[in-house]
Amino acid sequence: MQSTDPGGPGSQTDPNNKGSSWQAAKSWMIRWRGSRRLVLVIVAIALLLDNMLLTVVVPIIPEFLYDINHPDAPLDSFPRTPLTTPSPLSSRPTDGMETTTLSAENASYYAELEERHKELVGETVEVGLMFASKAFVQLLANPIVGPLTHKIGYSIPMFAGFIIMFMSTIIFAFGRSYWVLFVARALQGIGSSCSSVSGMGMLADRYTDDKERGNAMGIALGGLALGVLIGPPFGGIMYEFVGKSAPFLILSALALGDGVLQLFMLQPSIVVQESEPPSLKALVCDPYILIAAGAITFANMGIAMLEPSLPIWMMDNMGSSRWEQGVTFLPASISYLIGTNLFGPLGHKIGRWLAALLGLVIIGLCLLLIPMATSIYHLIIPNAGLGFAIGMVDSCMMPELGYLVDIRHSAVYGSVYALGDVAFCLGFAIGPALSGTLVNSIGFEWMLVGIAVLCFLYAPLLTMLRAPPTKEEKKVGGIDNVGMTPDASNAVVAVEMGQSKESNGTVENCVTKL
């Protein structure tokens, strides 16, 4: 008699047992497919991998491009410290030839150092353009992806984003020239557009409560923060101790796992939106949505300018190694992770406009402190403050965009998060593209002073988001909601609409009596 124990020998030959196991697995998958938490996990993983690929190149590309252009004199061939210490031979009392030789060596060293300085400053332009190419392509793709999600749903563009990101990662792994890497970076922009717009739209669609939506988006942005956190040190360490292809091959394997999860759990298919979506033109013309989107742009522009320029500035001024260039962004990434998870729920309590306003002010102050650093340890506090403040702005303004669409347009989110992603990309397109030119023309220090001043000037505009008018208020007209909370203004609208219904009912009764 065969054993009926699932772990016994009978389970190996009993087809009914196999069928029941498959049915149990299938029912588990079906149950999880409708779960909001599963959607949140998938979106967070997609943002994690996208931003790991975004930032893993930061410590790799500058030195890799320099070594491509100077195969006979790579950066590793330069000593980290000047040749100022005399050798034991030169200290012997001779006719002075050793001193002359030492002076010649020092002169030669400083001449090479000056030449390297010019090369590195000039390379900032190339690196900045490569980093910016992803954001520029993403800018062009967002107005297409946003309306597309209204027609076919969020799952198919999400899966397409995985495929494109996988291809980009493979090209990065095996690319050995500037233009091949440039194409890989630009291709990533299309995949990022699909993943970011679809992911945020999917979360806004699943989490309809404003408080829950803020918490969910804070967690999803935590995935983004974790990618930014892991990317630079992971890239720098793997590049120095394993090789240039290693971090990209590992990322491609992780992306493949995320694609399989999407394929089995989300089952990409066409889903048509029932309600009429707001047009991109209507959203762009909405001043409140523009203010929220602008805060995202200015908050991220500073860190975007630092990505191509700070590692080169550190090589030039501190003689930093590859792993130091990667680790320097670690405090910003850790504090961004803390900021997004903290201000997802906290922003809803204290007012998202206030949290974002304070965030922009802190960003400006931290940018002013960075050029004062003389070692990697001096960069810890300003970088940590910078990341925390950017987390404050992003975790407050992303759910604010969904809230503004709910109260002022219709609850369809593809286009508004395409606009939010455009704002994010503007920061990461303008920042790297201008950083090289600005470093060459006015210097690294004055570049950061300029973007800090812009953050200070933009911050007061966020007071307009304190109580944005709803679409009912615009229709009714004449409601002065300045200084009122959204709940209070909505209550006024409800009262006026109730009075309107009562008056209509009175008229109908009169007509019936007649």
N, C-alpha and C positions, 0 to 999 in steps of 0.2 A: 504493500500500500504506500502510495507516494505521500510525502509530507506536504502539509498545507501551509507550513511556515514560509513567509515571504523570503526568508534568508536560506531556506533549506533547498535540497536538490530538486524538489518538485517544482520550484519556481523557475527553474531553468528550462523546463520543457512544457510547462502549462501555458498554452496560448491565451487562455482566458485571463491569467494573471498578468501577462504582458499587456493585454488589451486594457485591463483595469488600471494598470500603472500609466499607460498612455492617456487614458481618459482623465485620470486624476491630474496629470501634468497639464493636459489641455484645459481642464476646468480652472486650474490655478492660473494659467496664462490668460484665459478669458476674464477671470475675476480681476486680475491686475491691469488688464488693458483699459478698463474704465476708471482706474485709480488716478486721482489728481497727484498723489505722491509720486507715482511712477513717472508721470509727465515731468514733474519737478526734478526728479533725479536725472532723467534723460537730458533735459535742457541744461542742468548744471554741468553734466559731464561734457556735453557739446561745447559749452562756453569755456570749460576748463581746458580742453584740448586745443581749441581755437586760440586761446590766449597763451597757452604754452608755446605753440608754434609761433605766435606773434612775438614773444619775448625771448625765446631760446636763442634767436639769432643775434641779440644785442651784444653779447660779449664775443661772438664768433666772427661776424661779418667784418668789423673794422680791421682786425689783425689778419684775417684770411685774405682780404682784398689787398692789404699792404704786401703780404708775402707773395701773392700772385704777381703783383707789379714789380717786386724786387726779389726774384728767386735767388739771386746771389748774395743778398744782404737782408735776410728776414729780421723781424723785430727781436727774435731770440738771440741774434748775434750781437746785440747791443748790451753792454753791461748795465746793470740797474743803478750803479753808483758811479760818480766821476772817478777818474784815475788821479787821485790827489795824494795817496799814501805812497811814500817812496819805498822801493824794494830794498832788501838787505844789501844787495850789491851796490846800489846807488849811494848808500850811506858811507861807503869806504872813502878814505881820503885819496882822491885821484886828481887828475888835471881838469876835472869839470865836465868831461865828456858825458858822464852818466846823467848829470843834471840837465845838460843840454838835450840828451835823448829823452829824458822824462818830460821836459817842457814841450818837446816836439810831439810826444805821444798825447799829452794833454791838449795841445793845440789841435791836433788831428781829431781827437775825440770830440772836442767842443764844436769843431767844424762839421763833423758828421751829425752831432746832436742838433745843430741849427738846421741842417739839411733835413733831418728827420722831422723836426718841428714843422717846417714848411710843408713837407709831404703830408703829415697828419692833418694839418689845418685844411689843406686843399682836399684831402680825402673826405672831410666832413660833408662836403657838398654831395659827392657821389653816394655816400652812405645815407644821407638824409633823403635823397631822391628815391633810393631803393626802398627805404622804410615807408616813405610817403606813398609809393605806388599802390600798395595794398589799400590804403584808405581812399585814394582817388578812384580806384576801380570800384570799391565798395559804394562810394558816393553815387556812381553812375548806375550801379545795379539796384540800389535800394528803391528808387521810384518804380522799378519794374517788378521787383519781388513783392513789395507791399500790396499793390492792387491785385497781383497774381494770387495771393493767399485768399482774397475775397472770392475768387472764382473756383479754385481747386482745393482750398483748405490749407492747413499748416503742415501736415505730415509729409507730403511729397516734396515741397521745397526743403524741409528739414533733412530728409534723406539725401536729396541732391547736394546739399551743403556738405554732408559727410563724404560723398564720392569725390567732390572737387577738392576738399581739404586733404584727402588721402593722396590724390595725384600730386598736389603741391608739395606735400611732405616728401614724397619719393624723389621729386625733382631736386628739392633742397639737398637730399642725402647724397646725390650723385653729381650735382652741378659743380663745375670746376671753372666757370668763367663768370664775369660780372653780369653779362646779359642773360645767361641762363638762370642765374639766381634772381635777377630782376623779374623775369617772366614768372618764376615760381612765386615770388612775393605778390605780384599783381594777380595771379590766378587765385591766391588765397583770399583776395578781396571778394571774389564772387561767392566762394564757399562761406565766408564769414557773413555776408549779407543774407544768404539763405538761412543760416543757422540762427543768427541774432534776431532777425525780424520774425521768423516763424516761431522761434522759441519764446520770445517775449509775448507775442500775440497769443500763443497757445496758453501761456500762464494766465494772461489777462482774461481769456475766454473761460478758463476752468475756475479761476478764483474771482467770483463776482463781488464778494464783499470787499470793501476798500481796505479794511484793516488786514484781512487775510491775504489780500493781493500784495500789500506792502511787505508782509512777512515773507511770502513766497518769493517775491522778486529780490528781497534781501538775501535769501538763501541762494538763489540762482546767481546773483552777482557775487556771492561768496565763492562759487565755482570759478567765476571769472577771476576773482582775486587770487584764488589758489593757483590758477594757471600763471598769472603774473608773478606770483610768489615763487613758484617752482622753476619757471622758465629760465631766467638769467643765471642763477647759480648752477642749475642742472646743465645748461649749455656750456658755461665756462669750465666746470669741472670735467665734463665728458670730453670737451674739445682738448683740454690740456693733457688729460691722462689716458684717453682712449683714442680719440680721433674725431675729425669733423663730421663724418657720416653717422657716428654712433647715436647721438641724441635724436636725429631725425628718423632713423630706423626704429627706435623704440617708440617714438610718437606715432609712426605709421601703424605699428602693431596695436597700440592702444586705440587709435582711430578705427581700425578694423573691428575691434571688439565692440565699440560704440555703435558702429553700423549694423552689426549682427543683432544687437539689443533692439535697435530701432525697427529692424526688419521683422523680428518675431513678436515684439510687444506692441509696437504702434501700428504695424501693418499699413504702410503708406497707401492711401486711397484718396479718391476725389470726394471732397465734402463741400457742398455749395452753401454759402451763407444765406440765411433766411431774410434778415433785415437789410435794408439798403445802406451800403457803406458810405461814409463821408468821403468826398473827393479830396485829393491831395491839395487842390487849389483852396478849398475851404479851410483845410487845416493850416496851410501856410499863411493864409490871411488872418488867422486867429491870433491876436497879439499875446494872449495868455499862454498858448501853446508855444509860441516863438520864444517867449521869455524863459519858459522851463527848458526848452531845447538849447537856448543860448547859454544857460548856466552849465549844461553838460559840456558844451564846446569849450568854454573858457576854463572850466575845472580841469579838463584833460589836456589842454594845450601845453601847459607847463611841463608835465611829465613827458609829453610827446617830444618836446624840444630837447629834453635831457637825454632821451634814449640814444640818439646818434652822437650827441656832442659830449655828454658826461664821460663815457669811457675813454674817448680820445683826449679830453681835457685831463683826465686822471693819468693816462699814459704819458702825456706831455709834461705835467706838473708834479706828479707824484711817482712816476716810474712804476705804475701799478701793473701787476701780473694779470693773466687772463681770469683766474678765479676771483681776484679782487674786483675786477670790473663787473663780474657777474654778481658777486655778493653785495655790492654797493646798493643794489635795488631791493635787497632782502628786507630791510626795515620798512620801506614803503609798501611792499607787498603784504607783509604781516599786518601792518596797521590798517591797510585797505580792507583786508579780510575782517578785522575787528570792527572797523567803521561801518561796513555794509550790513553785517549781522546785528550790530547795535542799533543803528538808525533806521533799519527796516520797520520795527515796531515803535521805536522812540520818536521817529519823525512824525508819525501819526498823532502822537500825544502832544508834543510841544509845538507842532506846526511845521510842515515840510518846508515852507518858505523860509522860516527862521533858521532851521538847521542848514539849509543850502546857503543862505546869506552868510552865516558864521563860517561855513566851510570855505567859501571863496576868500574871505578875509584871512583865514589861517593859511590857505594856499599861497597868497601873496607874501605873507610874512616868511614862510619857509623858503620860498624862492629867493628872497633877499639874503637869507643866511647861507645858502649853499656855496656861493663863490668865496666866502670867508674861510672855508675849510682848507687846512694844509695837510691833512692826512685822512685816510679812509675812516678813521674813528670819529672825526669831526662831522662827517656826513650822516651819521646815524640819526641824530635828533631831527634835523631838518627833513631828511627823507621820510622818517617815520611820521612826522607831522603832516607832510605832504600827502602821503598815502591815506592817512586817517581822514583828512579833510576831503579828498576826492571821493572816498567811500561815503562820507556824509552827503555830498551833492548827488552822486549817482543813485544811491539807495533811496533818496527822497524824490528826485525828479523823474525817475523811471515810472514808479507807480502814480506820480502826479499826472503824467501824460495820460495814463489810462483813466484816471478820475476826471480829468478835463474833457476827455472825449465822452465819457458817460453823461456828464451834466450839461455839455454844450453841443453835442452832436448826436451820434448813435453808437451803441455798444458793439462796434466792429473795430478791431484793433490793428489789423495789418498795416494800414497806411500810417497811423500815428507812430507805431514803433519803427516803421521805415524812416519816418521823419526824425525820431529819436536817435536811430542808428546813424542817420545822416549827420546829426549834430555831433555825435561821438566821433564819427569819421572825419568831420571837418577839423576837429582838434588834432587828430593824428595825421591829417594830411597837411594842414597849414604848418603845424609845429615842425616836423622833420624837414619839410621842403624849405622853410625859411631859416632853419637853425644854421645850416652851413653858410648861407649868404650873410646872415647877421653876425656869426662868429668871425667871418672874414672882414666884415666892414666895421662893426662897432665893438666886437669882442664878446667873449662868453659872459662876462659879468653884466655888461649893459643889456645884453639880450634878456637875461633873467629879470633885471630891473623893469624892463619894458612890459613883459607879460605880467609881472606882479602889479604894476600900476593899472593895467587893463582889468585885472580881477577886482581891485579895489573900486574902480569906477562902475563896474557892472553890478556889484553886489546890491546896491540900494534898489535896483529895478525889481528884485524879488519880492519886495513889499506888496507889489501889485497882485501877487498870488495869494495874499492873505484871505480874501473872500471873493473869488472870481464869480461873476454873474452866470446863472444857468440859462439854458435856452428858453425855459418858461418865462424867466424875468425879461428876456429880450422880447418875447412875444407880447407879454402883458404891458411892458414899458412903464416908465415912471416910478420904478422901485429903486429907492436909494439904499443900496446895501453896503455903502462904504463903512468899514469898521465892524461889519457884522460877520459872524461865523457862517460857514456854509449851511449848518443846520438851521440857524436863525433865518437866513435869507430864504431857504427852502420852505420854512414854516410860513413866512409871509406870503410866498407864492401860493402855498396850499390854501391859506385863508382867503386870498383874493380869488383863487379859482373856485373855492367853495361858495363864496358870495356870488360869483358869476353864475354857478349852477343853480343856486337858490333863486336868483332873479329870473333865470331862464324858466325854472319850474313855475314861478308865479305867473309869468306871461303865458305859459302853456295852459295853466289852470283857468286863466281869464278867457283864453280863446275857447276852451272846452265849454265853459259856462255860457258863453255867447252862442 
